């Protein structure tokens, strides 16, 4: 294997790791807001119903648009860190 092909594999692993982390975070975050919406909805007051509605909207927004730029940067850095772990261990 050449150094170039190893670098390509490392880049692929970093992109794959970032994608998996991104998906897990988006799904987990949206799930959190949906669960929070359910908790407020069970209270049954008009104010809590409005809060539940806002939580549902927030979950939908996260699912549709993804995370903000800061979270994306953090995930990319984490993916890079994970993909270079074997190099640091050597």
SVG drawing of the C-alpha trace seen along z (x, -y; Angstrom):
<svg xmlns="http://www.w3.org/2000/svg" viewBox="-55 -30 60 32">
<polyline fill="none" stroke="black" stroke-width="0.4" points="0.0,0.0 1.3,-3.4 1.3,-6.4 -1.2,-8.1 -3.7,-5.2 -3.2,-5.1 -4.0,-8.8 -7.1,-8.3 -8.3,-5.5 -7.6,-7.8 -9.6,-10.6 -12.5,-8.2 -12.4,-7.0 -12.5,-10.6 -15.4,-11.5 -17.3,-8.3 -16.7,-9.0 -17.9,-12.6 -21.0,-11.4 -21.8,-8.8 -21.3,-11.2 -23.3,-13.9 -26.2,-11.6 -26.2,-10.3 -26.0,-13.8 -28.8,-15.1 -31.1,-12.2 -30.3,-12.3 -30.9,-16.0 -34.2,-15.8 -35.2,-12.9 -34.4,-15.0 -36.7,-17.8 -39.5,-15.5 -39.3,-13.8 -39.3,-17.2 -42.4,-18.2 -44.2,-15.1 -43.4,-15.9 -44.8,-19.4 -47.8,-18.2 -48.8,-15.9 -49.1,-18.9 -52.1,-20.0 -52.0,-23.8 -52.1,-26.3 -48.6,-27.5 -47.2,-24.0 -49.0,-23.1 -47.3,-26.1 -43.9,-25.0 -44.6,-21.5 -45.4,-22.9 -42.1,-24.9 -40.1,-21.8 -41.7,-19.8 -40.8,-22.6 -37.3,-22.7 -36.9,-19.0 -38.2,-19.3 -35.8,-22.1 -32.9,-20.1 -33.9,-17.1 -34.5,-19.2 -31.5,-21.6 -29.0,-19.8 -26.7,-21.3 -25.2,-24.7 -21.7,-25.5 -20.0,-25.3 -21.4,-21.8 -20.3,-20.8 -16.8,-22.1 -16.6,-20.2 -17.7,-17.0 -15.1,-17.4 -12.4,-17.9 -13.5,-14.9 -13.7,-12.7 -10.2,-13.8 -9.0,-13.1 -10.5,-9.6 -9.1,-8.8 -5.6,-9.8 -5.6,-7.8 -3.5,-5.0 -0.8,-7.5 -0.7,-9.0 -0.5,-5.6 2.6,-4.6"/>
</svg>
